[in-house]
Amino acid sequence: MSRLIRALIDTAALRANLARIRAVAAGSRVIAVVKANGYGHGAVTVARALESADAFGVARLEEGIALRAAGVTHPIVLLEGVVTREQLHEAAAHRLELVVHEAGQVALLQAWRGPHRFTLWLKLDTGMHRLGFREEAYRDALARVAALSVPAAALRAMTHFACADERASPVTPDQIARFNAVAAPLGLETSLCNSAGVFGWPGAHGDWVRPGLSLYGVSPFSGESAASLGLTPVMTLMTTVIATRQVARGECVGYGGLWRAPRDSRVAILAAGYADGLLRGLAHGTPVGLLGRRVPLVGRVSMDMIAVDITDLPGVEVGTPAELWGGSLPVEEIAAHAGTVAYELLCGVTQRVAFETTTGVVTI
Ligand SMILES: Cc1ncc(COP(=O)(O)O)c(C=O)c1O
């Protein structure tokens, strides 16, 4: 059954983006971040397409388990680590690598009796102040981890940037300096960079980079297009015109009557609403692609539908396909119209949308 709204996932673009990241961070291995269901693209689909990645990164235990259930054998890094003894056992059973960012996690590892030996990523808080040990506590945690009765299979040092997407920000150089001061003398393998770090801070690539957004062909920098970074959008969100109608000058369209036709107008109704992942906050004028042109969204986004003004675009009829974002309408641009970032739009695409890869229909 063909659905009215579809997310087309271009697996060749995913691979091209990984190749681009490898070229930019040439000396580093790549942890492809596929948390949040591969940023809404389908984690298993993405992992299968990115078989040449060195590892995958997920936020939650269940995300790692789902990849294992799908047959993914790569190293998988659990970016938030575990919180309970049960989770530690599950992580061991599924051979997940752990980020260790707070004292309770060290205590769990101290009580661990094996046989599994974890690969551990000890996280330093260099200024983000979300996860990670502060410098004094880091050395203490390191000493404890080094003395575990079941030794780590590997121990690595990591941090995370708060402002890497702001190229002129003094925060990132400060974070890099703090990280190097602590990590360099340890001689451990390192990981610092998200997408913005990969493209913006070449001096900080370290041994492993952790790109997410850029893999999906989205720019991490506002005002810099993905194309200018050599990235190709992976998701194209397509929908369908389900009605067209005439609206007389002065008549309103949609809930709340927010848009009043300034002239006699023709409007197309599209099968896409906030139940599909469009944000209700998308503003009037947000572009929608129809017949190779851009037309403006008018009125309020409702649960299942939006309206666009097609007065100046002949040829639109029921069944005409429409692009909500993708190859010719960057998702970054659409996000800006809702006052948000591309991450939120991509992660928010719902199960009502049919996902299709360039090689066929998939279930996510
Ligand atoms: C610890 C960590 N590393 C890497 C990433 C990937 O970041 P981005 O999608 O900006 O490349 C994230 C995402 O939030 C993260 O939390």
Ligand as a Chemical Component Dictionary entry (heavy atoms), coordinates in Angstrom:
data_LIG
# 
_chem_comp.id                   LIG 
_chem_comp.type                 NON-POLYMER 
_chem_comp.pdbx_formal_charge   0 
_chem_comp.three_letter_code    LIG 
# 
loop_
_chem_comp_atom.comp_id 
_chem_comp_atom.atom_id 
_chem_comp_atom.alt_atom_id 
_chem_comp_atom.type_symbol 
_chem_comp_atom.charge 
_chem_comp_atom.model_Cartn_x 
_chem_comp_atom.model_Cartn_y 
_chem_comp_atom.model_Cartn_z 
_chem_comp_atom.pdbx_ordinal 
LIG C1 C1 C 0 28.426 12.736 22.929 1  
LIG C2 C2 C 0 28.016 13.032 21.545 2  
LIG N1 N1 N 0 28.888 12.858 20.549 3  
LIG C3 C3 C 0 28.548 13.126 19.258 4  
LIG C4 C4 C 0 27.299 13.584 18.934 5  
LIG C5 C5 C 0 26.962 13.899 17.476 6  
LIG O1 O1 O 0 26.727 15.265 17.329 7  
LIG P1 P1 P 0 26.333 15.916 15.903 8  
LIG O2 O2 O 0 25.036 15.305 15.522 9  
LIG O3 O3 O 0 26.216 17.359 16.184 10 
LIG O4 O4 O 0 27.422 15.553 14.966 11 
LIG C6 C6 C 0 26.360 13.787 19.932 12 
LIG C7 C7 C 0 25.024 14.307 19.605 13 
LIG O5 O5 O 0 24.387 15.014 20.286 14 
LIG C8 C8 C 0 26.732 13.501 21.285 15 
LIG O6 O6 O 0 25.863 13.670 22.276 16 
# 
loop_
_chem_comp_bond.comp_id 
_chem_comp_bond.atom_id_1 
_chem_comp_bond.atom_id_2 
_chem_comp_bond.value_order 
_chem_comp_bond.pdbx_ordinal 
LIG C1 C2 SING 1  
LIG C2 N1 SING 2  
LIG C2 C8 DOUB 3  
LIG N1 C3 DOUB 4  
LIG C3 C4 SING 5  
LIG C4 C5 SING 6  
LIG C4 C6 DOUB 7  
LIG C5 O1 SING 8  
LIG O1 P1 SING 9  
LIG P1 O2 DOUB 10 
LIG P1 O3 SING 11 
LIG P1 O4 SING 12 
LIG C6 C7 SING 13 
LIG C6 C8 SING 14 
LIG C7 O5 DOUB 15 
LIG C8 O6 SING 16 
# 
